[in-house]
Amino acid sequence: MKILVCCGSGLGSSFMIEMNIKKVLKDMNYEAEVDHCDLSSAAGSKADIYVGTRDIAGQLTSLGGKVVSLNSMIDLRELREKLAAVLQE
């Protein structure tokens, strides 16, 4: 299972979300490869789940994986709920 976090520039916000995903996955006792990149590089990086904020999530749907759209980059509860829902599919 690979999870790719995407943001406009691929630096701060996607890295922060990546760290939060790793924390949430650890709490859930779930293992996955988690990485981050900028939106333009996402097409060249195959993943099972793509995570992005709602402003770019629509652009991730064409990449072939499941998409998690976040309303807030810092809301761990939202991240946990949305990630758990996608992992259970």
Buried (B, 14 or more C-beta within 10 A) or exposed (E): EBBBBBBBEBEEBBBBBBEBBEEBBEEEEEEBEBBBBBBEEBBEBEBBBBBBBEEBBEBBEEBEBBBBBBEEBEEEEBBBEBBEEBBEE
